[in-house]
Amino acid sequence: MSLWKEPGVDRLRRIFKVDSNRQLAIVFIVFSITGTLSIFVSRPLMALIGVSSEQLHPVLYWPLRIVMVTLCYQALLMIVATCFGQVTYFWRIEKRMLRRFGIRLK
């Protein structure tokens, strides 16, 4: 069966390579918590290094903020995944993301 013609949840389980609906729900929860936390954590970190939107032109501030959010996301993903007992699954995803940034891990 084509990926596009599969029923909703079965298709999502196949895309995310999970075995159960429970694990799929946990994956979604981990991604959502990590994304939200990375936004909240990056703001104080930007202030800690002395960078604010008032000090920098938006052309400089926003790319710097996006880099900071991305770095926070990478670190927080493994922390949140550990809390949900999904380290093995998310370590695979983490390695794939890092490879896209040019970092190779075994």
DSSP file (Angstrom, degrees, kcal/mol; ACC not computed):
  #  RESIDUE AA STRUCTURE BP1 BP2  ACC     N-H-->O    O-->H-N    N-H-->O    O-->H-N    TCO  KAPPA ALPHA  PHI   PSI    X-CA   Y-CA   Z-CA
    1    1 A M              0   0    0      0, 0.0     5,-0.1     0, 0.0     2,-0.0   0.000 360.0 360.0 360.0 138.1    0.0    0.0    0.0
    2    2 A S    >>  -     0   0    0      1,-0.1     3,-1.1     3,-0.1     4,-0.7  -0.328 360.0-121.4 -65.6 147.4    1.3    3.5   -0.9
    3    3 A L  G >4 S+     0   0    0      1,-0.3     3,-0.6     2,-0.2    -1,-0.1   0.837 112.8  54.0 -58.9 -33.3    2.3    5.7    2.0
    4    4 A W  G 34 S+     0   0    0      1,-0.2    -1,-0.3     7,-0.0     7,-0.0   0.666 107.3  50.1 -78.0 -16.8   -0.2    8.3    1.0
    5    5 A K  G <4 S+     0   0    0     -3,-1.1    -1,-0.2     2,-0.1    -2,-0.2   0.452  84.2 109.0-102.8  -1.0   -3.2    5.8    1.0
    6    6 A E  S << S-     0   0    0     -4,-0.7    -3,-0.0    -3,-0.6     5,-0.0  -0.411  81.3 -95.4 -71.0 150.3   -2.6    4.3    4.4
    7    7 A P     >  -     0   0    0      0, 0.0     4,-2.5     0, 0.0     5,-0.2  -0.292  46.3 -98.7 -61.3 155.5   -5.0    5.2    7.2
    8    8 A G  H  > S+     0   0    0      1,-0.2     4,-2.2     2,-0.2     5,-0.2   0.858 114.2  35.2 -46.0 -64.1   -3.9    8.1    9.4
    9    9 A V  H  > S+     0   0    0      1,-0.2     4,-2.7     2,-0.2    -1,-0.2   0.887 117.6  52.5 -68.5 -39.1   -2.4    6.5   12.5
   10   10 A D  H  > S+     0   0    0      1,-0.2     4,-1.9     2,-0.2    -1,-0.2   0.903 110.2  49.8 -62.1 -39.5   -0.9    3.6   10.7
   11   11 A R  H  X S+     0   0    0     -4,-2.5     4,-2.6     2,-0.2    -2,-0.2   0.921 111.0  48.6 -63.9 -45.0    0.8    6.0    8.3
   12   12 A L  H  X S+     0   0    0     -4,-2.2     4,-2.7    -5,-0.2    -2,-0.2   0.904 109.5  52.5 -63.5 -41.1    2.1    8.1   11.2
   13   13 A R  H  X>S+     0   0    0     -4,-2.7     5,-2.1     1,-0.2     4,-0.5   0.883 112.0  46.4 -62.0 -37.4    3.5    5.0   12.9
   14   14 A R  H  <5S+     0   0    0     -4,-1.9     3,-0.4     3,-0.2    -2,-0.2   0.913 112.6  48.8 -71.1 -42.6    5.3    4.0    9.8
   15   15 A I  H  <5S+     0   0    0     -4,-2.6    -2,-0.2     1,-0.2    -1,-0.2   0.927 118.4  39.4 -62.0 -45.5    6.7    7.5    9.1
   16   16 A F  H  <5S-     0   0    0     -4,-2.7    -1,-0.2    -5,-0.2    -2,-0.2   0.477 107.1-128.8 -85.8  -2.3    8.0    7.8   12.7
   17   17 A K  T  <5 +     0   0    0     -4,-0.5     2,-0.3    -3,-0.4    -3,-0.2   0.930  56.3 144.1  55.1  52.7    9.1    4.1   12.8
   18   18 A V      < -     0   0    0     -5,-2.1    -1,-0.2    -6,-0.1    -2,-0.1  -0.838  48.6-142.3-118.0 159.5    7.3    3.3   16.0
   19   19 A D  S    S+     0   0    0     -2,-0.3     2,-0.3     1,-0.1    -1,-0.1   0.716  75.9  29.6 -94.1 -23.8    5.6    0.0   17.0
   20   20 A S  S  > S-     0   0    0      1,-0.1     4,-1.9    -7,-0.1     5,-0.1  -0.901  72.0-117.6-138.4 162.6    2.6    1.2   19.0
   21   21 A N  H  > S+     0   0    0     -2,-0.3     4,-2.4     2,-0.2     5,-0.2   0.842 115.4  58.3 -65.4 -33.3    0.1    4.1   19.3
   22   22 A R  H  > S+     0   0    0      2,-0.2     4,-2.2     1,-0.2    -1,-0.2   0.936 107.0  45.5 -62.4 -46.7    1.4    4.6   22.8
   23   23 A Q  H  > S+     0   0    0      1,-0.2     4,-2.5     2,-0.2    -1,-0.2   0.880 110.8  54.3 -66.1 -36.4    5.0    5.2   21.6
   24   24 A L  H  X S+     0   0    0     -4,-1.9     4,-2.3     2,-0.2    -1,-0.2   0.916 108.8  48.7 -61.1 -43.1    3.7    7.5   18.8
   25   25 A A  H  X S+     0   0    0     -4,-2.4     4,-2.4     1,-0.2    -2,-0.2   0.908 111.1  50.0 -63.4 -41.6    1.9    9.6   21.4
   26   26 A I  H  X S+     0   0    0     -4,-2.2     4,-2.8     2,-0.2    -2,-0.2   0.907 108.9  52.5 -63.4 -41.3    5.1    9.7   23.6
   27   27 A V  H  X S+     0   0    0     -4,-2.5     4,-2.5     1,-0.2    -2,-0.2   0.929 110.8  47.1 -60.0 -45.9    7.1   10.8   20.5
   28   28 A F  H  X S+     0   0    0     -4,-2.3     4,-2.4     1,-0.2    -1,-0.2   0.903 112.6  49.6 -62.8 -40.9    4.7   13.6   19.8
   29   29 A I  H  X S+     0   0    0     -4,-2.4     4,-2.7     2,-0.2     5,-0.3   0.922 111.2  49.0 -64.4 -44.4    4.7   14.7   23.5
   30   30 A V  H  X S+     0   0    0     -4,-2.8     4,-2.5     1,-0.2     5,-0.2   0.931 112.6  48.0 -62.2 -45.8    8.5   14.7   23.6
   31   31 A F  H  X S+     0   0    0     -4,-2.5     4,-2.3    -5,-0.2    -1,-0.2   0.910 114.0  46.6 -61.5 -42.1    8.8   16.8   20.4
   32   32 A S  H  X S+     0   0    0     -4,-2.4     4,-2.1     2,-0.2     5,-0.2   0.918 114.2  45.9 -70.2 -42.0    6.2   19.3   21.6
   33   33 A I  H  X S+     0   0    0     -4,-2.7     4,-2.8     2,-0.2     5,-0.2   0.925 114.3  49.3 -64.4 -43.4    7.7   19.7   25.1
   34   34 A T  H  X S+     0   0    0     -4,-2.5     4,-2.4    -5,-0.3    -2,-0.2   0.916 111.1  49.0 -63.6 -43.8   11.2   20.0   23.6
   35   35 A G  H  X S+     0   0    0     -4,-2.3     4,-1.3    -5,-0.2    -1,-0.2   0.924 114.4  44.9 -61.8 -44.9   10.1   22.6   21.0
   36   36 A T  H  X S+     0   0    0     -4,-2.1     4,-2.0     1,-0.2     3,-0.3   0.931 114.0  49.0 -65.6 -46.1    8.4   24.7   23.6
   37   37 A L  H  X S+     0   0    0     -4,-2.8     4,-3.1     1,-0.2     5,-0.3   0.882 106.0  57.2 -61.6 -38.5   11.2   24.5   26.1
   38   38 A S  H  X S+     0   0    0     -4,-2.4     4,-1.6     1,-0.2    -1,-0.2   0.862 107.4  48.4 -64.3 -34.0   13.8   25.4   23.6
   39   39 A I  H  X S+     0   0    0     -4,-1.3     4,-1.0    -3,-0.3    -1,-0.2   0.936 115.9  43.3 -67.5 -46.5   12.0   28.7   22.9
   40   40 A F  H  < S+     0   0    0     -4,-2.0    -2,-0.2     1,-0.2    -1,-0.2   0.871 116.3  46.5 -68.8 -37.1   11.7   29.5   26.6
   41   41 A V  H  X S+     0   0    0     -4,-3.1     4,-1.5     1,-0.2    -1,-0.2   0.836 105.0  60.3 -75.2 -32.8   15.2   28.5   27.5
   42   42 A S  H  X S+     0   0    0     -4,-1.6     4,-2.3    -5,-0.3    -1,-0.2   0.835  96.1  61.7 -67.9 -31.2   16.9   30.4   24.6
   43   43 A R  H  X S+     0   0    0     -4,-1.0     4,-2.0     2,-0.2    -1,-0.2   0.958 107.1  41.3 -62.6 -52.3   15.6   33.8   25.6
   44   44 A P  H  > S+     0   0    0      0, 0.0     4,-2.5     0, 0.0    -1,-0.2   0.860 113.7  55.1 -64.0 -32.2   17.4   33.9   29.0
   45   45 A L  H  X S+     0   0    0     -4,-1.5     4,-1.7     2,-0.2    -2,-0.2   0.894 106.7  50.2 -66.1 -37.9   20.5   32.4   27.4
   46   46 A M  H  <>S+     0   0    0     -4,-2.3     5,-3.0     1,-0.2    -1,-0.2   0.918 112.4  47.4 -63.4 -42.5   20.5   35.2   24.9
   47   47 A A  H ><5S+     0   0    0     -4,-2.0     3,-1.2     3,-0.2    -2,-0.2   0.878 107.0  58.3 -65.3 -37.1   20.2   37.7   27.8
   48   48 A L  H 3<5S+     0   0    0     -4,-2.5    -1,-0.2     1,-0.3    -2,-0.2   0.865 108.0  44.9 -61.8 -37.2   23.0   35.9   29.6
   49   49 A I  T 3<5S-     0   0    0     -4,-1.7    -1,-0.3     2,-0.1    -2,-0.2   0.395 123.6-107.0 -88.8   5.0   25.4   36.5   26.7
   50   50 A G  T < 5S+     0   0    0     -3,-1.2     2,-0.5     1,-0.2    -3,-0.2   0.794  74.0 134.0  82.1  29.8   24.2   40.1   26.5
   51   51 A V      < +     0   0    0     -5,-3.0     2,-0.3    -6,-0.1    -1,-0.2  -0.952  21.0 159.8-116.3 127.5   22.1   39.9   23.3
   52   52 A S    >>  -     0   0    0     -2,-0.5     4,-1.8    -5,-0.1     3,-0.5  -0.947  50.9-113.2-139.4 162.9   18.7   41.5   23.0
   53   53 A S  T 34 S+     0   0    0     -2,-0.3     8,-0.1     1,-0.2     9,-0.1   0.738 116.8  57.4 -68.3 -21.3   16.4   42.6   20.2
   54   54 A E  T 34 S+     0   0    0      1,-0.1    -1,-0.2     3,-0.1    -3,-0.0   0.806 109.6  44.1 -76.4 -29.3   16.8   46.2   21.4
   55   55 A Q  T <4 S+     0   0    0     -3,-0.5     2,-0.3     2,-0.1    -2,-0.2   0.826 112.5  51.2 -84.6 -33.8   20.6   46.0   21.1
   56   56 A L  S  < S-     0   0    0     -4,-1.8    -5,-0.0     1,-0.0    -1,-0.0  -0.774  87.0-107.4-110.9 150.0   20.9   44.3   17.7
   57   57 A H    >>  -     0   0    0     -2,-0.3     4,-2.9     1,-0.1     3,-1.7  -0.456  37.0-115.2 -65.2 143.7   19.3   45.0   14.3
   58   58 A P  H 3> S+     0   0    0      0, 0.0     4,-1.9     0, 0.0    -1,-0.1   0.802 114.8  64.2 -54.5 -30.3   16.6   42.4   13.5
   59   59 A V  H 34 S+     0   0    0      1,-0.2    -2,-0.0     2,-0.2    -3,-0.0   0.818 115.7  30.2 -64.6 -29.4   18.7   41.1   10.6
   60   60 A L  H <> S+     0   0    0     -3,-1.7     4,-1.6     2,-0.1    -1,-0.2   0.819 118.4  55.1 -92.8 -39.8   21.4   40.0   13.1
   61   61 A Y  H  X S+     0   0    0     -4,-2.9     4,-2.6     1,-0.2     5,-0.2   0.939 105.6  48.7 -63.5 -50.3   19.2   39.2   16.1
   62   62 A W  H  X S+     0   0    0     -4,-1.9     4,-2.5     1,-0.2     5,-0.2   0.886 110.4  48.1 -67.8 -41.4   16.8   36.7   14.5
   63   63 A P  H  > S+     0   0    0      0, 0.0     4,-2.1     0, 0.0    -1,-0.2   0.913 114.3  49.1 -61.8 -37.6   19.4   34.5   12.9
   64   64 A L  H  X S+     0   0    0     -4,-1.6     4,-2.2     2,-0.2    -2,-0.2   0.902 111.2  49.5 -64.8 -40.7   21.3   34.4   16.1
   65   65 A R  H  X S+     0   0    0     -4,-2.6     4,-2.7     2,-0.2    -1,-0.2   0.896 109.2  52.0 -64.5 -40.9   18.1   33.6   18.0
   66   66 A I  H  X S+     0   0    0     -4,-2.5     4,-2.3     2,-0.2    -1,-0.2   0.903 109.8  49.1 -63.8 -40.8   17.3   30.8   15.6
   67   67 A V  H  X S+     0   0    0     -4,-2.1     4,-2.4     2,-0.2    -2,-0.2   0.921 112.0  49.1 -62.6 -43.4   20.8   29.3   16.1
   68   68 A M  H  X S+     0   0    0     -4,-2.2     4,-2.5     2,-0.2    -2,-0.2   0.909 111.0  49.2 -63.7 -42.8   20.4   29.5   19.9
   69   69 A V  H  X S+     0   0    0     -4,-2.7     4,-2.7     1,-0.2    -1,-0.2   0.914 111.1  50.8 -62.2 -42.3   16.9   27.8   19.7
   70   70 A T  H  X S+     0   0    0     -4,-2.3     4,-2.1     2,-0.2    -2,-0.2   0.914 111.2  47.1 -63.0 -43.8   18.4   25.1   17.5
   71   71 A L  H  X S+     0   0    0     -4,-2.4     4,-1.8     2,-0.2    -1,-0.2   0.915 113.4  48.4 -64.5 -42.5   21.3   24.5   20.0
   72   72 A C  H  X S+     0   0    0     -4,-2.5     4,-3.0     1,-0.2     5,-0.2   0.908 109.4  54.0 -62.1 -41.5   18.9   24.4   22.9
   73   73 A Y  H  X S+     0   0    0     -4,-2.7     4,-2.4     1,-0.2    -2,-0.2   0.917 106.0  51.8 -59.9 -44.9   16.6   22.0   21.1
   74   74 A Q  H  X S+     0   0    0     -4,-2.1     4,-0.9     1,-0.2    -1,-0.2   0.913 115.5  41.1 -60.4 -43.3   19.4   19.6   20.5
   75   75 A A  H  X S+     0   0    0     -4,-1.8     4,-1.2     1,-0.2     3,-0.3   0.923 116.7  47.6 -71.0 -44.5   20.4   19.5   24.1
   76   76 A L  H  X S+     0   0    0     -4,-3.0     4,-3.0     1,-0.2     5,-0.3   0.799  99.1  68.9 -70.1 -28.5   16.8   19.5   25.5
   77   77 A L  H  X S+     0   0    0     -4,-2.4     4,-2.4    -5,-0.2    -1,-0.2   0.922 103.8  42.6 -57.6 -45.0   15.7   16.7   23.1
   78   78 A M  H  X S+     0   0    0     -4,-0.9     4,-1.9    -3,-0.3    -1,-0.2   0.855 113.9  52.0 -71.9 -33.4   17.8   14.1   24.9
   79   79 A I  H  X S+     0   0    0     -4,-1.2     4,-1.6     2,-0.2    -2,-0.2   0.948 114.5  41.4 -66.1 -48.3   16.9   15.4   28.4
   80   80 A V  H  X S+     0   0    0     -4,-3.0     4,-1.3     1,-0.2    -2,-0.2   0.904 113.2  54.1 -66.9 -40.8   13.1   15.3   27.7
   81   81 A A  H  <>S+     0   0    0     -4,-2.4     5,-2.9    -5,-0.3     6,-0.3   0.879 106.2  53.4 -60.5 -37.6   13.5   11.9   25.9
   82   82 A T  H ><5S+     0   0    0     -4,-1.9     3,-1.3     1,-0.2    -1,-0.2   0.902 104.2  54.9 -63.3 -41.3   15.3   10.5   29.0
   83   83 A C  H 3<5S+     0   0    0     -4,-1.6    -1,-0.2     1,-0.3    -2,-0.2   0.811 113.0  43.0 -61.6 -29.6   12.4   11.6   31.2
   84   84 A F  T 3<5S-     0   0    0     -4,-1.3    -1,-0.3    -3,-0.2    -2,-0.2   0.333 114.8-114.5 -99.6   6.1   10.0    9.6   29.0
   85   85 A G  T < 5S+     0   0    0     -3,-1.3    -3,-0.2    -4,-0.3     3,-0.2   0.802  83.3 117.2  69.6  29.7   12.2    6.6   28.6
   86   86 A Q     >< +     0   0    0     -5,-2.9     4,-2.4    -6,-0.1     5,-0.3  -0.098  22.5 127.2-119.7  34.3   12.8    7.0   24.9
   87   87 A V  H  > S+     0   0    0     -6,-0.3     4,-2.5     1,-0.2     5,-0.2   0.913  73.3  51.0 -60.7 -45.9   16.5    7.6   24.8
   88   88 A T  H  > S+     0   0    0      1,-0.2     4,-1.5     2,-0.2    -1,-0.2   0.932 112.6  45.7 -60.0 -47.6   17.3    4.9   22.2
   89   89 A Y  H  > S+     0   0    0      1,-0.2     4,-1.3     2,-0.2    -1,-0.2   0.938 117.9  41.9 -61.5 -48.4   14.6    6.2   19.8
   90   90 A F  H  X S+     0   0    0     -4,-2.4     4,-3.0     1,-0.2    -1,-0.2   0.746 105.6  62.8 -77.2 -22.9   15.6    9.9   20.1
   91   91 A W  H  X S+     0   0    0     -4,-2.5     4,-2.5    -5,-0.3    -1,-0.2   0.899 103.3  51.6 -65.3 -37.7   19.3    9.2   20.0
   92   92 A R  H  X S+     0   0    0     -4,-1.5     4,-1.7    -5,-0.2    -2,-0.2   0.921 113.1  44.2 -60.4 -44.5   18.7    7.8   16.5
   93   93 A I  H  X S+     0   0    0     -4,-1.3     4,-2.4     2,-0.2    -2,-0.2   0.900 111.6  53.6 -67.3 -41.4   16.9   11.0   15.5
   94   94 A E  H  X S+     0   0    0     -4,-3.0     4,-2.7     1,-0.2     5,-0.2   0.915 107.8  50.1 -60.6 -44.8   19.5   13.2   17.2
   95   95 A K  H  X S+     0   0    0     -4,-2.5     4,-2.2     1,-0.2    -1,-0.2   0.892 110.1  51.0 -62.4 -38.6   22.3   11.5   15.2
   96   96 A R  H  X S+     0   0    0     -4,-1.7     4,-1.4     2,-0.2    -2,-0.2   0.911 111.3  47.5 -65.1 -41.9   20.4   12.1   12.0
   97   97 A M  H  X S+     0   0    0     -4,-2.4     4,-0.9     1,-0.2    -2,-0.2   0.921 111.8  49.8 -64.2 -43.9   19.9   15.8   12.8
   98   98 A L  H ><>S+     0   0    0     -4,-2.7     5,-2.8     1,-0.2     3,-0.6   0.868 105.4  57.3 -64.8 -36.1   23.6   16.2   13.7
   99   99 A R  H ><5S+     0   0    0     -4,-2.2     3,-1.6     1,-0.2    -1,-0.2   0.882 101.6  56.5 -60.4 -37.0   24.6   14.6   10.5
  100  100 A R  H 3<5S+     0   0    0     -4,-1.4    -1,-0.2     1,-0.3    -2,-0.2   0.778 105.8  51.1 -65.3 -25.2   22.6   17.2    8.6
  101  101 A F  T <<5S-     0   0    0     -4,-0.9    -1,-0.3    -3,-0.6    -2,-0.2   0.397 127.3-102.4 -89.2   1.9   24.7   19.8   10.5
  102  102 A G  T < 5S+     0   0    0     -3,-1.6     2,-0.6     1,-0.3    -3,-0.2   0.596  82.4 128.6  89.8  11.9   27.9   18.0    9.3
  103  103 A I      < -     0   0    0     -5,-2.8     2,-0.5    -6,-0.1    -1,-0.3  -0.903  42.8-157.9-104.6 121.4   28.6   16.3   12.7
  104  104 A R        +     0   0    0     -2,-0.6     2,-0.3    -3,-0.1    -8,-0.1  -0.867  14.4 174.7-104.3 126.5   29.2   12.5   12.4
  105  105 A L              0   0    0     -2,-0.5    -6,-0.0   -10,-0.2    -2,-0.0  -0.909 360.0 360.0-124.1 155.0   28.7   10.3   15.4
  106  106 A K              0   0    0     -2,-0.3    -1,-0.0     0, 0.0    -2,-0.0   0.465 360.0 360.0 -82.2 360.0   28.8    6.5   15.7
